[in-house]
């Protein structure tokens, strides 16, 4: 599969194509998940976006997305990956409840865009949770 081809941008393009296919690309989940181990950040971001667009097997994918968000502080070079993971979680809706504790933490992040993304994800996962997270202290 092109996802495992180490030549140029082929893995990135393959992940993008799978992202565009959405749920019909569910058979590619194991290969996409394997690509998360690749060091290329742009490929990781595209894979995470594809996982969200496919939004299948939440019991397998949501914990991987939560793991991406696990660091207490978001390193500058991982902000795009974090944003993609939050967006991907929104596409799982209520099936992403496992992410709620971390998203609530991120809803108080110093970075306004992280706070907004986390609050939006919480609204998509569960409206009541989103209202609580969106309140100002």
HUZIQUI-V499166 format. One line per field, one symbol per residue. ss: DSSP state (H for helix, E for strand, - for the rest). burial: 1 if it has 9 or more other ideal C-beta (glycine too) atoms within 8 Angstrom, else 0. A space follows every 10 residues. Layout:
ss->???
burial->???
//
This chain:
ss->-HHH-----H HHHHHHHHHH HHHHHHHHHH HHHHH----- HHHHHHHHHH HHHH---HHH HHHHHHHH-- -----HHHHH HHHHHHHHHH --HHHHHHHH HHHHHH---- -HHHHHHHHH HHHHH-HHHH HHHH---
burial->0011100001 1111110110 1110110110 1111110000 1011111111 1111100101 1111110110 0001000110 1111111111 1100010011 0111011010 0001101111 1111110011 1111000
//
